[in-house]
Amino acid sequence: MSLGGDSKIINLHPEFLAAAQDAETYEAAVACAKGQGWPAQTVVNASIQSIIQSVSRSKPPGILVVDIDGSDDPVTQVGQLVKVCAGRSQIIIIGSANDISFYRNIVQTGAIDYLVKPISGIALRDSVVPLLAHAKSGSKDKNDKKASGQVHIIIGIRGGVGATTIAVNSAWILAHQTGLKTALVDLDLQFGNCDLALDLESGRGLREVLANPDRMDSLLINSALAKESETLSVFCCEESLEELVDFDTSGAIALTKELRSEYDHIIVDIPRSLIPRHRRLIVSADHIVLVADMTLAAIRDTQRILSSIANLGTSAQIHILAGKIGDGEAQITPAQFERSVKSKIEVSIPHDPKTVKLCANRGKSIFDVGAGGSQLGRAIQSVVELLVPNQLGPTDQKSGLGGLFSGFLKKG
């Protein structure tokens, strides 16, 4: 690979782009990008002039990292880059000059930071991660005043712990008991069953939506949804097992960004195997719900996932649930689990195979089959109250499904 300045036009990723001028900086930028869930193609060999020309022709990425070595007039060119980005990018500059006056000149042009070579992937990550939280809040407050919906990520620490049951029924509660417009997104494109859980036919367009973030509009989004009711839309699909389903992680982020402007709440069911792919989506969430059983393997995997989330620098509230409580003799106690992962279990979800089977056979929510007053129904109600405190009113209490049970099975 030849490294050095040129004037080619770059295809810009909507979230991140790094332009390097030497092999060491290139590798550091690739490590940073991969660590945050961006594809390796977001790192290019290009001069600052190429980036200026590319940005002037299309929408700039949210974060730009640019190596200015080789520039005859770096301060002027950084100023040009800031100008063409027009406040739409947070810009980090990398260079060899180690001089405080030069640093000040670069920052005064409007760049966020200036890093002196040589840099590592960790050092670059430490500069990029704080910008992600700023980009998350800025997308709501400045760039899109309509975007006020909240994103809630549901992840099963182990298979079969009830994460999808929680996601489906939490979405149902939000849509039907509070009247809030809710979207339920199943990101298991080949084996997802959120649609089956509600007796719906998949919209069939979810893969296309995720693969085309630049084409995201209401027409494309509507092709991917199935309406359970006026207040609940479900995004799910059944992709072929004959091919590898691959798409840029920015597709899921672009989808949730659009959904934020149309829905009050977005529940996203993410298989644990897809956590590396959807790191950027996870860091953009308002709440992250981890569902674990009481096993040694769950302790290990909860620790690993919590560590991975912490490295993303997310400001999301993280909730841990204990699933399948009462399903035989547990390997460990909830207290042992809490001590090991250094986090509290906020809600315990009882094992209720009779109710779950009834719901599966009818394609209905727990509440539609008349089991809202069961221990399982009450526990999921408590989960919703973690996500939307004080939203479940007196009417729900009368039906045995509301705030009356907000403390049911909660821990300490």
Salt bridges, closest charged atoms under 4 A:
ASP22 OD2 - LYS117 NZ 2.49
ASP67 OD2 - LYS117 NZ 2.71
ASP69 OD2 - LYS117 NZ 2.89
ASP126 OD1 - ARG125 NH2 3.18
GLU208 OE2 - ARG215 NH1 3.31
GLU228 OE1 - HIS176 NE2 2.86
GLU238 OE1 - ARG204 NH1 3.98
GLU239 OE1 - ARG207 NH1 3.19
GLU243 OE2 - ARG207 NH1 3.39
ASP246 OD1 - ARG277 NH1 3.15
ASP248 OD2 - HIS13 NE2 3.08
GLU262 OE2 - LYS146 NZ 3.71
ASP286 OD1 - LYS140 NZ 3.04
ASP286 OD2 - ARG260 NH1 3.05
ASP301 OD2 - ARG158 NH1 2.70
ASP301 OD2 - ARG272 NH1 3.00
ASP301 OD1 - ARG300 NE 2.88
ASP301 OD1 - ARG304 NH1 3.44
ASP327 OD2 - LYS324 NZ 3.37
ASP327 OD1 - HIS351 NE2 3.56
GLU338 OE1 - LYS344 NZ 3.97
GLU346 OE2 - HIS319 ND1 2.76
